Amino acid sequence: MNPAIELIKIDKSFGPVHANRAVDLRVERGTIHGIVGENGAGKSTLMSILYGFYEADSGEIRVNGEPVRIRSSADAIEAGIGMVHQHFMLVETLTVLENVMLGAEGGALLARGTARVRAELRRLSDDYGLVIDPDAEVGDLSVGLQQRVEIIKALYRGADILILDEPTAVLTPPEAEALFGLLRALRAQGKTVILITHKLHEIMAITDRVSVMRRGEMVAHLNTASTSPPELAEAMVGRRVLLRVEKGARAPGAPLLEVEGLSVADMLGVFRVQDVSFQVRAGEIVGIAGVAGNGQSELLEAIAGMRPVAAGTIRFEGRELAAEDRDPHELRRRGLLHVPEDRLRMGLVPQFEAFESAALGFTDDPAFARGPLLDHGRMVEDLAAKMEKYDVRPPSPRLKTSLFSGGNQQKIVLAREIERGPKVLLIGQPTRGVDIGAIEFIHRRLVELRDAGVGILLVSVELEEVMSLSDRILVLCGGRLTGERRPDGTDERDLGLLMAGVEDAA
């Protein structure tokens, strides 16, 4: 039987950047095939060629044994290929049904198209358990349900081959498990799934085969059952990778950040953080665990001066921050630095060149000035040095920010904040969308900061990350603290109960 997909000697360059180098890939029908590699290894470029966003400079694509030329996403859809992107392509103000119909209305009489979509949604619900309200507004749905809408869109358009790019990067653990159940159901129905992910435990749990890319080349094709996370990590990076965090015991110093009775409301007056109190001391990492959407984002933003405080006090270096002191720029100048959870919306400007994004918040630095004007040359030199230190790929300060992979965008934000010498670092989702080699680097850098006396408040939906990095763990549920633990005195089940709102009896 012919494979579902064959990519033969695919080559693609963007100016001086050689993204894909004579890549070969074979994906068998009715399987889940993983593709792993470092940020900038060429994975997303390869899948974008398969889905028609780019056209290869050379090489051949075969679908079910037949050569095809894919010059647009319409060509890919015609060939039975669908793609679910890491950042969803949905219109949040439209309903589920309207989003599924969009671009496939079936003529001027929308009533016929609407009836057809409703019938197809019922069928997909029966076949795959894709239960979702067709009349729900997409903006009101959880991230997991929005992803389900993307999958429904692809299946509605006749996809037999489904590409998922970092599908769990924005999902909670229960949502990720639900997604894997869906992928298994799709495989059982004969669909073919190509899964791009940085998370090696997901590769081991869900895929049949895995291919490894490094610096634009395909370096390994392996049966998942015959490999292991250390072997995959070494193939990805080209060296042995430490898959655990190594940190010694440390006695924390004086409190640097003190939060007492803090409450934060959103624009509608709904309290997202309620009566929260804790301290972060010099030389310790305090991790906050919780299902996404339980007040973590609002807590970080309030401390960083980006949201008003409804009640409570915040003290930095022993000094209470009155309302007029909570200016984000002034707080950053004093050493309270912030790596936001959403790098694209809050950490970077995608349309800017990378050197401009890397200076956001610090454009008044005399080192960047030439009289009253910004000295772009100095800004480029500054980022070039940081790119080398943080292994940002490609190391091109003048490349538009949007053209870097998500993991390399994250490294630019981290370099900007960490290299400013923080006293307290607020960091949200530090390794979201980041490859295994970069995760090792980021974790090591955070431990170095902690050992140098920096206080770190860490928010992550990855329980393993929180448990391995933190000296103390706080758990948020519904905007309230439900418990505090030491990493050596808890486990995922215990934390999971606290995350579900089971109050700490200790």
N, C-alpha and C positions, 0 to 999 in steps of 0.2 A: 504494500500500500504506500502510495506517495505521501511524503510528509506534508503537514499543513503549511509550513513555511520553509523555504530555503533562501538564504541570503548568500550570494556567491561573490567573493572579492569586492565587497562594498567599500568604496573609498570616498571620503568627503573632507574638504578643507574649507576653512573660513579665513581667507587671507593667509597669514603666516601660521594659523592654528590648524594642524592636521588632526581633525577630530576622529575620523575613522580610517584605519589603515588596512586595506584588503581583508575585511572582516568576513568570515564564513560562519553561518549559523544554520542549524537544522533543528526544527521543532516538530516533533511527531504529533499526529492527530490525537485528540482526546487525552492530552496530558497537560499538566501544569509545569511550565518550564521557567525556572528562575534565571535572572541575569543580575550579576553582582559586579561591583567594581568601585574604585574610589570616586570621589567627586571629580568630574572632569575626565573620567575614563572613556567617555563616548557612548554610554548606554542610552541616554535620552536622545542623542543625535541619531543613533541607529534606529530607535523606535520611531522617531520623527520622520525618518526616511521611509520606513515601512508604512507609516500612516499618511504620507504625502505632504507633510509640512515642508520638508526639504526634498530635493531630488539629488540622488547620488551623482558624484562626478564620474564614476565608473562602477561597473559591477552589474549583477543581475538579481532580480527578485522573481521567485517562483511561488505561486500559491496553489496548493494541491497538485503540484507537478507541472503546472502550466506557467510559462513565462508571462509576466505582466509588467506593464509600465505604470507606475503610480506617481502622478504629477500633482495630485491634490487629495484632500481628504475625501472628496466625492469619489475619486477613483478607488481609494481604499475601501470605502463603504460598499461600492459596487462589487469589490472583490471579496466581501464578507468579513472585513476587518473593522473592529471598533476599538476605541481607545478611551480610557478613563484617566484624566490628567490629575496630577497632584493638586493643582489649583482648579477647582471645578469650573466648567464652562456653562453656568446656569444663570438665568435671569431671576433674581430673588423676588421680584415683585409679581412674577407670573406664578400660576399654579403648577402642580406636578404635570397635569394633563397638557397644559399649554407649553411647558418646556419640552415635553416629549414630542409634541406636534411640530415645534418650531423648526422650520426648514424642511418639513415633510408633511405639509398640510394636505396634500392630495387634491389640490384644485381650489376653485373659488368658493365652493360650497362648504364652508367650514363645519357645518352640522354633520355632514357625512364623515369628515375626518375625525371629528370629536367622537362620534359613535364607534368608529373603527379603533381609535386609541383606547376607549373604555373597554371594549371587548378584548383587546390585546393585553391590557393591564390585568384583566381577570384571568386570562390564560397564563400569563407569566406568574401571577400569584399562585395559581394551581400547580404549575410545573416546578417552580423554584422557591416558593415561599416568599416571594417578593411583595409582601403585603404593605401597601401604602395608600393613603387617601388621595385619590386623583385630584380632588378639589382643594387640597391644602396648599397654602402659599409657600413656595420653596424657602423664602427667607425666615419662615417660622419653624422650619424643620431642624433637627439636630444635624451635626456634620455627618454622622453615620447614615442618616436617611437621605441627605443630599447626595451622598455617594451612591446610594441605591438608585436614586433617580438617574444618575449618569449611566449606571449599568443598564437600567431599563431602556434608556434612550438608545444605547448601542444595540441591545437585543431587538428592540422594535424595528430598527433599520436592517435587521437580518444578519447581525454579526455571528459568525461561527468561530471567529478567532478574536479574542479579547485581550487587549494590552492594558495593564494597570501599572501606572508609574507612581511608585512610593505610596501605595494605597492606604497604609496604616499610619502615615506620618502625622495625620491630624485626628486620629481615632483614639477613643478610650479603649482599654483592654477588652471590655465586653463587646464594644462595637467591632473591634478587630476580630474577635472570635466569631462573631456573627458573620462577618465578611468571609472568613475561611470556610464556614459551613456552606455559604452560598457558592464559593468557588468549587468546593467538592461536589455540590449538586450540579453545577454546570459541567464539570468533568464527567460525571456519571451520565449526563445527557449527550455526551459526545462532543461538547465544546472544547476548544483549545484555549488555554490561558497562558499568556506571557507576563510574568511578574517581575518588575524591577523593584528591588528593595535593598536597603543597607543592613537590614536586621537579619543576622545569620540564623537566629533561632526560628524565624519565620520560614526561611528557606528550608531548614531541616524539617519543619513541621508540616509543610504544605506541598512542596514541589516533588516532581518525579525525577527531573534532571535539572542541572544548573550549569550555566556557562559563565566564565569569569573574564572580564575585560580589564586591561591595564594599559593606560596611556594610548588609548585609541585602538589597541589590538586585542584580539580574542586569544587568551593564553591557556584556557582549559575548558573542556567539556566533561562533566562528571555525572555519574548516577548519584543521586542524593543519598541513597542508602549506603553507598560505598565511600562517602567522604565524611568530614567532620568540620565544625567551626574553625578550629585552628588551621586545618589544611586550606580551607577557603580563604581565611584571613591572610595567610602567607601568600597565596596565589594572587590575591587582590593587590597587596602592597609590595610584594617582592622581597619581604623579610618577615621574620617572626614578629607577631604582634601580641602584646600583653592584653589579654581579654578581661583582666580584673584590675581594679584600682588598688594601687599600693600606697598606703599612707600610714605613718607612724602615729602613736598616741601623742597628744599634745594638750597641755594645760592652757585653756583659754584665758585671756587677759580681761581687762576692764570692759564693761559694756560700751559698744560704739553706737548701737542703734537700739532704742527702747520704744516699744509700742505699747500703749496702755488704753484699754477700753475703746479701741478704734472701731468706728462704724462708717461705712461708705455707702452712699445711695447712688443709683444711676439717674439718668435724665428724667425718668418717669417717677422718681421718688421711691423706687423699690430698693430695699437694703440688700446689697450684695455682700457686704462684710458687716458682721454684727458682734460688737463687744469683744474684739480680739486683743489679747495682750501677750507679748513675748519680748525676749531680748536676743540680740546678736552680739557676741563678744568678739574682741580682737582675737584672731587666730582660730576661728571655728567656722564650720560650715553648718548652717541650719537649713535643713531641707523641709519643704512643704509638699506633702503628698495629698492627692485628692483627685477625684474625677474632674475632667475639664469642665469649666463653667460653674464651679462652686466658690468663686470669689477670689481665686488666686490672682487673676489678671488685675482685678480692681484693687487688690491689696498692694501689689507691686507699684501700680500707677499712682496710688494715693501717697505712698511713701516717697516716690520719685517726684512728687509735686505736680503730677499731671491730672489728678482728680481732686476735687474739693473733699474735705473731711467733714462728715456730718456730726461726729462726736468723737471724743477721745484726744489723746495727745501723742505726739511723736517727738522723741529727743534724739539728737544726733551729736555725738561726742559730749554728752551731758547737758546740752543746751536745748531747751524746748523750742520747737519750730512753730512759731505763730503763723497765722495765715499769710502775713506779708513776707515771711521767711521761706515759704514753700515755692519759690520760683525755681523751676527745673534747671534753668541755666546757672543760677547762683549755687544750687545744691551740687551740680556737677563740678563747678569751679572749686567748691570746698572739699570734694573727694567722695561724694555720694553718686556713684556712677551706675548706669542702668543698661542692661542688655535686654531689650523687649522680647516678648514671646513671638510676636509676629514681625519678622524682619522686613517683609515687603511693605507692610502698611505703616510701621512705626520706626523701623531702623534704617531704612534706605530710601532713596528716591530712584526707582528703576530707570528713569529717563536720563539721570545724571551719568556722567563718566565716573568710573570707580573712585578716582582721586577726590572728586567732589563729595561723593557719599561718605568717603572715609574721613572727611573733615567736618561733617555735620555736627553742630553743637560746639565746635572749636574754631570757627572761622575768625574769632577775635584774637587767636593766639598770635603774639608778635612774630613767631617763627614763620607764620604763613603770610606776613605782610610785606609789602613793598610800598612804603609811604602809606597813602590812604587806600591803596588797592591790594587785592589778594595776589600773592605771587604763586601762580600756578606751577611754575617750575619747582619751587620748594615743596609744594603739596604733592606733586608727582614723585619727587625723590623720597619724601616721607613715606608714602604708601608703598613705593618699590621696596624699601627696607623692610616694612612690615609684611609684605607679600612673601619675601624670602624667608623671614622668620616663621611665618605661619603656613608656609607651603601653599599659597593661594595659586590656583591654576585656572587659566593661563596667567603668568605674572605680568599683566598688562594694565598699568594704572589708568590708561586712557581708553580702555574698552568700556562700553556702556554697561552699567551695573546689571541691567536686565539680561545680558548675554552670559553672565556667569551662572554656573549651576547653583542650586539652592545651598549646598554645603559650602561652596566657596563664597557665596554671599554672606553666610553665617560667619565664616572666618574673618571677613572684612569688618563686620560689626564687632566681633570679639576683639580683634586687634585694636580697633579704634578705642574701645572702652578700657581694656586691660592695660594697654601700654601707656595710659594716662596716670598710672599709679593710684588706683582707688584706695580709700580707707575702708569704705563699705561698698561691696558690689552686689547689686540686685540683678539676678540673672534668671530669665525665664526660658525654659526649654532649650538648654545650651547646645544639645546635640540633635535637635530635630532636623531630619533630612541630611545628616552628616555621615560620611563613610566611616568604616571601622578604624582606619588608620588615624583619621582626624579626631574621632572620639577619644582614642588613646591620648593624643596630643592635648586635647581640650581638658580632659580629666587631669592629666599630669600638671597642666598649667594652673588649674584651679587649686590643686593641692599645694603647689608652690606658693601661690598667693596666700593661702591659709597659713602655711608655715612661716611666711614673711610677716604675719600679723594682721592681714586683711580679714575683716568680717564679711562673710558671704551669706546672703539669703538666696537660696536656690529653689526654684519651682520647676518641677518636671512631672509629666504624666507617666514616665518610665519608673516604675517602682524599683527595679533593679538599680537604676542610676541613683535614685534618692538614697537607697539603703547602702550603696557602696561608697558614696561620696560624703554623706552627712555624718556629723558628730552628734547631732540631735535631729529628730524628725518630729515635725508638727503635722497634724492631719486636719484638713478643712473639709467640712460637709455643710452645704447650705449657707456658707459664709461664716460658720461658727467653728471654733476649735473643738474637736471631739476627743483629742488626746495628744500626748507627747510620749515618744519612745526613744530609747537608745538603739542604734542599729544592731548591737549584739544581744538585744533583749526582745526582739520581735521577729516576725516573719510576714510573708505576703498575706497569709490568711488573717492574721491579727490586724494588719494595716487595712486590709480589705473591709473588715467589719467596721473599723472606725470611719473609713471612707463612705460606707453605706449609712452612717449616722448612728451606729450603735455606740452610745456614749461610753467614755472610758470609766471603768469602775475602779481603776487602780488609784 
